[in-house]
Amino acid sequence: MRRFVGLVFVAVAGCTNVIVGAPTSSTVPLRFSGSPPQATVLIDDQRAGSLDVVAARGVRVLPGKHRVTIEAVGYLPFDTEIDAQGPLLKIDARLTPIPD
C-alpha cells in the first residue's frame, strides 16, 4: 500500500503504514531516543531510517499493534511490540554491544 502524506512518500508492504512527515489525526506519533545513532529502525519489517534521523524527525504509525526493531552491526538487537494508542509513544533503545 502506498500513502502520500506531506512531502514524504513511503511504500509499505501489507496493510500497515509507517508515515514520516506531516501529522494526521488518524496516526500515533512515535518518538525515539537511544544509541548507537547509526542503528537502523524497522517498523513492521520496513526500514524507517537510522536512529538519529528517526529521533530527529519522528515517525507516525496507524493505531494498532506494530513490531519495532532497532539493530546495528556489533550490537544485540532491540525488538518489541507496541500497541499504538493515545497521543504519543516514546521508545528508548540503548543497544548492548555483543561481547567478545
Secondary structure, 3 states (H helix, E strand, C coil): CEEEECCEEEECCCCCCEECCCCCCCCEEEEEEEECCCCEEEECCEEEEEHHHHHHHCEEECCEEEEEEEECCCECCEEEEEEECCCCEEEEEECCECCC
